[in-house]
């Protein structure tokens, strides 16, 4: 069987669904190919959508489960061992994030794509090859299908088979290990901000509600952490004190019960955006540390940019600078918060003090993390701040390039 369409999207996660909607908005006939029937319950995949990403997806029909989601108001950063109050970076103009369990988020997004005119979704389908001439081969129900398209979009995540086929193995740099758990039960607070806390050296935690009665906790653990049987005592000593008082006992109980799920966490530079008719978006391009929850916003920026440029080659040429730079800025902020590297503790104190004192800087950092209307008015203050963090000025300029406006202008 052979068929021609305008665009093929490989992967039906949040970024793949965004790509399908963005292309359909411009009149393309789209086929989405997904190997799984329903969304996986991943302990580390996106559950917190910053406002610009959330607003775009809501306009495309994302259905929020009643009583099963939280609307977020900002990001909180806390150097817990410095004795200061957390610095809160609020979303501006009343904008709200969306947070909900990952499997329910993916299923709701897929439902919105399935109902979209001009989009066909093939689940339980495995892509066996994708080539720069726009040819995709896949197997489904024991049958092999050959599709051709003017545009093929690889939204198949960190382990992207399409990226490997194009550019070979591009290893990530492992910077830490993540341990995730969901705390559930009556009496837990609802956190309307995405909370990040850290202590020297390199111990960090992200805390956010994914439903009114469920809180996701992700521990960011240095790669040199001890192995069992010393691991439990190590985690209890370093991470339970980082938690708000009301969550210390629930986390201690989760540690004792061995309920954490582990994963290596790293950074893969966002360098390769495609070749020929084949474009990469989201984590298929590269990824940053998830503790800042910026990856999905970057991926949706990729999808919107690709649809706006209309071809993989133009997108790869025009979008690469801004996308790569934003990733490097986000990773610099992670290194600041983690303070694993020599000399970063004093820099972190100075940077957090500046964030505390400067509303303009808080707005600018919030823009970089969320994609919310970055503009030239913020450039001087953010450039001075970034110089302190060791981020090249050209990266800041690129991060504030034309593509950064696409989310907020929809």
C-alpha positions in Angstrom: 0.0 0.0 0.0 1.3 3.5 -0.9 -0.3 6.8 -0.2 0.7 10.5 -0.5 -0.3 13.2 2.0 0.8 16.8 2.7 2.5 16.0 6.1 3.4 13.0 8.3 3.9 13.5 12.0 5.8 10.7 13.8 4.8 10.6 17.4 1.5 11.7 19.1 2.8 13.2 22.3 2.1 16.8 23.2 4.6 18.2 20.6 3.4 15.8 17.9 -0.2 16.8 18.5 0.8 20.5 18.4 2.5 19.9 15.1 -0.5 18.2 13.6 -2.8 21.0 14.7 -0.4 23.8 13.5 -0.1 22.1 10.1 -3.8 21.5 9.8 -4.4 25.2 10.6 -2.6 26.0 7.4 -4.7 23.6 5.3 -2.4 20.5 5.3 -3.7 17.0 5.1 -1.8 15.3 8.0 -1.3 11.7 9.1 0.0 11.2 12.6 1.8 7.9 13.3 2.0 6.6 16.9 3.2 3.3 18.2 1.1 3.3 21.4 -2.7 3.1 21.6 -3.0 5.4 24.6 -0.8 7.7 26.6 1.9 6.2 28.8 2.0 7.0 32.6 5.6 8.3 32.5 6.9 9.6 35.8 9.1 12.2 34.2 7.3 13.4 31.0 5.6 16.7 30.8 2.7 17.4 33.2 3.2 21.1 33.7 2.4 23.3 30.7 3.5 26.9 31.0 0.8 29.4 29.9 1.8 30.1 26.3 1.9 26.3 25.6 -1.2 25.7 27.6 -3.2 28.5 25.8 -2.3 27.2 22.4 -3.3 23.6 23.2 -6.6 24.8 24.9 -7.5 26.7 21.7 -6.9 23.5 19.8 -9.4 21.7 21.9 -7.5 20.2 24.9 -10.2 19.1 27.3 -9.3 19.5 31.0 -10.7 16.8 33.3 -13.0 18.3 35.9 -11.5 18.0 39.3 -8.4 16.4 37.8 -6.2 19.3 36.9 -4.6 22.5 38.4 -4.1 25.9 36.8 -0.7 27.3 37.8 0.3 30.9 38.5 4.1 31.0 38.3 7.5 29.5 39.1 9.1 29.6 42.5 12.9 29.2 43.0 14.5 28.7 46.4 18.2 28.3 47.4 17.1 26.4 50.6 20.5 26.5 52.3 20.8 30.3 52.0 18.1 31.1 54.6 16.1 33.3 52.2 12.5 33.2 51.2 11.8 31.7 47.8 11.8 34.0 44.7 8.5 33.8 42.9 8.4 34.5 39.2 4.6 35.1 38.5 3.0 34.7 35.2 2.0 38.1 33.9 -1.5 39.4 32.9 -3.3 36.7 34.8 -2.0 33.9 32.5 -2.2 30.4 33.9 -0.4 27.1 33.4 -2.1 23.7 33.1 -0.9 20.8 35.2 -2.5 17.3 35.0 -1.4 13.6 35.0 0.7 12.8 32.0 -1.4 9.9 30.6 -4.6 11.9 30.8 -2.9 14.9 29.1 -1.6 12.8 26.2 -5.0 11.1 25.8 -6.9 14.4 25.8 -4.5 15.9 23.2 -4.8 12.8 21.0 -8.6 13.0 21.2 -8.4 16.6 20.1 -6.3 15.6 17.1 -8.5 12.6 16.2 -11.5 15.0 16.1 -9.7 17.5 13.9 -10.8 17.6 10.2 -7.9 16.9 7.9 -5.9 14.8 10.4 -5.8 11.0 10.5 -4.2 9.2 13.5 -2.7 5.8 13.1 -2.1 4.2 16.5 -0.3 0.9 17.2 1.9 1.7 14.1 5.7 1.4 14.1 7.8 3.5 11.8 10.5 1.4 10.2 12.2 4.1 8.2 12.0 7.8 7.3 14.1 9.4 4.6 14.9 13.0 3.6 12.9 12.6 0.4 9.7 12.4 2.4 9.2 8.6 2.4 8.0 6.9 5.5 7.6 3.1 5.9 5.6 1.7 8.8 4.0 -1.5 9.9 0.5 -1.8 11.4 -1.6 -4.9 12.1 1.1 -6.9 10.3 0.8 -4.9 7.2 3.5 -2.7 5.7 2.6 0.8 4.5 4.6 3.3 2.5 3.7 6.9 2.8 5.1 9.9 1.0 4.7 13.6 2.1 6.1 17.0 1.3 6.9 17.3 5.0 7.8 14.6 7.6 7.9 15.8 11.2 9.8 13.7 13.8 8.2 14.3 17.2 9.3 10.9 18.6 11.1 12.2 21.7 14.5 11.8 23.2 15.2 8.4 21.8 14.1 9.5 18.3 14.7 6.8 15.8 14.4 9.4 13.0 17.2 11.5 14.5 19.4 8.5 14.8 18.8 7.5 11.2 19.6 11.0 10.0 22.5 12.0 12.2 23.7 8.8 13.9 24.1 8.5 17.7 24.2 11.9 19.4 24.8 11.1 23.1 23.3 13.2 25.9 25.5 14.6 28.6 24.2 13.1 31.9 24.2 15.8 34.5 22.1 14.1 37.3 19.7 11.3 38.1 16.0 12.0 38.6 13.8 10.1 41.1 10.1 10.7 40.7 7.1 9.9 42.9 3.5 11.1 43.2 2.3 11.9 46.7 -1.5 11.4 47.1 -4.0 11.7 49.9 -6.4 13.9 51.8 -5.0 17.1 53.4 -2.2 17.7 50.9 -1.9 21.3 49.7 -2.6 22.4 46.2 0.5 24.1 44.7 -0.3 26.7 42.1 3.3 27.5 41.4 6.0 25.2 39.9 8.4 25.0 42.8 12.1 24.4 42.5 14.4 24.2 45.6 18.0 23.3 45.9 21.0 23.1 48.2 24.7 22.7 47.7 26.1 20.6 46.1 23.6 19.6 43.4 20.6 18.5 45.4 17.4 19.8 44.0 13.7 19.1 44.0 10.7 20.1 41.8 7.3 20.1 43.4 4.0 20.7 41.6 0.4 19.7 41.9 -1.0 17.6 39.0 -4.5 17.3 40.5 -6.1 18.7 43.6 -5.2 15.6 45.6 -1.9 14.6 43.9 1.6 16.2 44.0 4.5 15.3 41.7 7.9 15.4 43.4 11.1 15.0 41.3 14.4 14.7 43.1 17.4 15.9 41.2 20.3 13.8 42.5 24.0 14.2 41.7 25.3 11.4 39.5 27.9 10.6 42.3 25.1 9.6 44.8 25.7 6.4 46.8 24.2 3.1 45.9 22.1 0.8 48.1 22.2 0.1 51.0 23.3 3.7 51.7 21.0 5.3 49.2 17.9 5.5 51.4 19.7 7.3 54.3 21.4 9.7 51.8 18.1 10.6 50.1 16.4 11.1 53.5 19.2 13.3 54.8 19.4 15.6 51.8 15.9 15.7 50.3 13.4 15.5 53.1 14.6 18.8 54.6 14.2 20.5 51.2 10.4 19.7 51.2 7.8 22.0 52.7 6.9 20.8 56.2 3.6 19.3 55.2 5.3 17.1 52.6 8.2 15.8 54.6 6.4 12.8 56.2 4.8 11.8 52.9 8.1 11.9 51.1 9.9 10.0 53.9 7.2 7.3 53.7 7.6 7.1 49.9 11.4 6.7 50.4 10.9 4.0 53.0 8.5 2.1 50.7 10.9 2.3 47.7 8.2 4.0 45.5 10.7 6.2 43.6 11.2 5.7 39.8 14.7 6.5 38.5 16.0 7.9 35.3 19.3 9.4 34.1 18.8 13.1 33.3 20.9 15.0 30.8 21.3 17.6 28.1 21.5 17.1 24.4 22.2 20.3 22.5 19.4 21.4 20.2 21.5 21.5 17.0 20.0 19.3 14.3 16.6 20.4 13.1 16.2 18.4 10.0 17.3 17.5 6.5 15.6 17.6 3.2 11.8 17.1 3.7 12.3 15.8 7.2 12.1 18.1 10.3 12.8 17.4 13.9 10.8 19.1 16.7 10.7 19.0 20.5 13.0 16.5 22.3 13.8 14.8 19.0 16.0 17.9 18.3 17.6 17.8 21.8 16.5 18.4 25.3 17.3 20.4 28.5 16.9 19.4 32.1 13.2 18.8 32.9 13.4 20.4 36.4 12.6 23.8 34.8 9.5 22.4 32.8 10.5 24.4 29.7 10.9 21.5 27.3 7.4 21.3 26.0 7.1 25.0 25.5 10.3 24.8 23.3 8.8 21.9 21.4 5.6 23.7 20.7 7.6 26.7 19.6 9.3 24.3 17.2 6.0 23.0 15.8 4.6 26.5 15.3 7.8 27.7 13.6 7.8 24.7 11.3 4.2 25.3 10.2 4.9 29.0 9.7 8.0 28.4 7.6 6.2 25.8 5.5 9.2 23.6 4.8 11.8 21.6 6.7 14.7 23.3 5.0 13.6 26.8 5.8 12.7 25.9 9.4 16.0 24.2 10.0 17.8 27.3 8.7 15.8 30.0 10.3 14.7 28.5 13.6 17.9 26.7 14.7 19.6 29.7 16.2 16.8 30.7 18.5 15.9 27.2 19.5 19.5 26.2 20.4 20.1 29.4 22.3 17.0 29.1 24.4 18.0 25.6 25.3 21.5 26.8 26.4 19.9 29.7 28.5 17.6 27.2 30.2 20.5 24.9 31.0 22.6 27.8 32.4 19.7 28.5 34.8 19.7 24.8 35.8 23.4 24.9 36.5 22.8 28.0 38.6 20.2 26.3 40.7 22.0 23.0 41.1 25.3 24.7 42.0 27.3 21.5 41.2 30.2 23.3 39.6 33.0 25.0 41.5 32.4 28.7 42.1 28.7 28.6 41.2 27.4 29.0 44.8 28.4 32.7 45.1 27.1 33.4 41.6 23.8 31.7 42.5 23.4 33.9 45.6 24.1 37.1 43.6 21.7 36.0 40.8 18.8 35.2 43.1 19.3 38.5 45.0 19.0 40.3 41.6 15.9 38.3 40.8 14.5 39.2 44.2 15.2 43.0 43.7 14.3 43.4 40.0 10.7 43.0 38.8 12.0 43.6 35.2 14.4 40.7 35.6 11.8 38.4 37.0 9.6 39.2 34.0 12.5 38.5 31.6 13.5 35.2 33.2 9.8 34.2 33.2 9.7 35.0 29.5 12.7 32.8 28.7 11.2 29.9 30.7 7.7 30.1 29.4 7.9 31.7 25.9 5.6 34.5 27.0 6.2 37.6 24.7 10.0 38.1 24.9 10.8 41.5 23.7 13.6 44.0 23.1 12.7 46.0 26.2 14.0 43.1 28.4 17.2 42.6 26.4 19.5 45.0 28.4 18.5 43.6 31.9 18.6 40.0 30.7 22.0 40.4 29.0 23.5 41.8 32.2 22.1 38.9 34.2 23.2 36.4 31.6 26.8 37.8 31.6 26.9 36.9 35.3 25.8 33.4 34.5 28.4 33.0 31.8 25.9 32.9 28.9 27.2 34.4 25.7 25.5 37.6 24.6 24.8 36.1 21.1 22.8 33.3 22.8 20.5 35.9 24.5 20.1 37.8 21.2 19.2 34.5 19.4 16.8 33.4 22.1 14.9 36.7 21.6 14.7 36.1 17.8 11.6 36.3 15.7 10.5 32.7 16.4 10.1 33.5 20.1 7.0 35.6 19.3 5.1 32.8 17.6 3.5 31.3 20.7 2.2 34.6 22.1 1.0 35.9 18.7 -1.4 33.1 18.0 
